[in-house]
Amino acid sequence: MAHVTSNATWVDYPSTATLVTAAKLEAIENVGDALYTSEYGSLTRAARPFFRMHYAGSYVQTANTDMVWSNISMVVDKDTDSGWGNANPTYYQIPISGRLWDLYMRLTTGALGSGVTMACKIMLNGTSVATNSIGSDARVGTGGESHCNAVRYGVGPLTAGDKIYWATWATGTPTYAGIFGGVFPEVVVRDAGPA
């Protein structure tokens, strides 16, 4: 039987017919190392990069104006690689090159006026919704609550240092905030694996 390590088929021990050399043992160990690196991004990691933050405040959207998320009222729930740029505008900085990333943004409001449109945007390496957008979603209001969910799966491969930004837009002036005591505007960035 052929092995991924290219080692010869095992024979009964003791035997001098097929010596178990250091090179063969190293090849066996390298297979496990390669699988581990593929799964986690390096030999020193124990988990894939993951980031989640939510917006704990509330703000009123300026009508017909792009609003790039600032760091005000942002609560970081999990950031395995310290990728959050606590700046204005806020961003997540990709920590590992050559991997795919799942990106998610949810925008919530308890009251979206009838006929009012709200949108959320995910942007890569810049804050222009016209040139840097890589994901978006929009909702037209009916007078009640509304949830806007921009999602992109398997973006990349991205390079360490790439930055992910988020923005909102609306035709009216909805108030974005947590609703029902626990449903918040949020952002999730997750390492989806090797490219």
Backbone hydrogen bonds, N-H to C=O, Kabsch-Sander energy under -0.5 kcal/mol:
donor,donor_aa,acceptor,acceptor_aa,energy
3,H,7,N,-0.5
6,S,3,H,-1.7
21,T,19,L,-1.2
25,L,21,T,-2.2
26,E,22,A,-2.7
27,A,23,A,-2.2
28,I,24,K,-2.0
29,E,25,L,-2.3
30,N,26,E,-2.5
31,V,27,A,-1.4
32,G,28,I,-1.2
33,D,29,E,-2.2
34,A,30,N,-2.6
35,L,31,V,-2.1
36,Y,32,G,-2.3
37,T,33,D,-2.7
38,S,34,A,-2.3
39,E,35,L,-2.0
40,Y,36,Y,-2.8
41,G,37,T,-2.5
45,R,42,S,-0.8
51,F,189,V,-2.5
52,R,78,K,-2.5
53,M,187,V,-2.0
54,H,75,V,-2.4
55,Y,185,P,-2.8
56,A,54,H,-0.7
56,A,73,S,-3.0
59,Y,176,Y,-1.8
61,Q,59,Y,-0.6
61,Q,174,P,-2.7
64,N,170,A,-3.8
65,T,62,T,-1.3
67,M,168,T,-2.8
68,V,66,D,-0.6
69,W,166,W,-2.6
74,M,71,N,-1.4
75,V,54,H,-3.0
76,V,74,M,-0.5
77,D,52,R,-2.1
77,D,75,V,-0.7
78,K,52,R,-1.8
80,T,50,F,-2.2
82,S,79,D,-1.1
85,G,91,Y,-3.6
86,N,84,W,-1.0
87,A,85,G,-2.7
90,T,69,W,-2.1
91,Y,85,G,-1.0
92,Y,164,I,-1.9
93,Q,83,G,-2.9
94,I,92,Y,-0.6
94,I,162,D,-3.0
98,G,158,L,-1.9
99,R,158,L,-0.7
100,L,193,G,-3.1
101,W,155,V,-1.8
102,D,190,R,-3.0
103,L,152,R,-3.2
104,Y,188,V,-2.2
105,M,150,A,-2.5
106,R,186,E,-2.7
107,L,148,C,-2.7
109,T,146,S,-1.9
110,G,175,T,-0.6
112,L,144,G,-3.0
113,G,111,A,-0.6
115,G,141,G,-2.5
116,V,113,G,-2.3
118,M,139,R,-2.6
119,A,169,W,-3.1
120,C,137,D,-2.2
121,K,167,A,-2.8
122,I,135,G,-3.0
123,M,165,Y,-2.7
124,L,132,N,-2.5
125,N,163,K,-3.5
129,V,127,T,-0.7
132,N,128,S,-3.0
134,I,122,I,-3.1
135,G,122,I,-1.4
137,D,120,C,-1.8
139,R,118,M,-2.8
141,G,116,V,-3.4
141,G,139,R,-0.5
143,G,112,L,-2.5
146,S,109,T,-2.4
148,C,107,L,-2.7
150,A,105,M,-2.2
151,V,149,N,-0.5
152,R,103,L,-2.6
155,V,101,W,-3.0
158,L,99,R,-2.1
161,G,94,I,-2.7
162,D,159,T,-2.7
164,I,92,Y,-2.6
165,Y,123,M,-2.6
167,A,121,K,-2.0
168,T,67,M,-2.3
169,W,119,A,-1.9
171,T,117,T,-2.3
176,Y,59,Y,-2.7
176,Y,174,P,-0.6
177,A,108,T,-1.5
178,G,57,G,-0.6
179,I,183,V,-2.6
182,G,179,I,-1.5
183,V,179,I,-2.3
184,F,182,G,-0.8
186,E,106,R,-1.6
187,V,53,M,-2.5
188,V,104,Y,-2.4
189,V,51,F,-2.5
190,R,102,D,-2.4
191,D,49,P,-2.2
192,A,100,L,-2.8
193,G,100,L,-0.7
195,A,98,G,-1.9
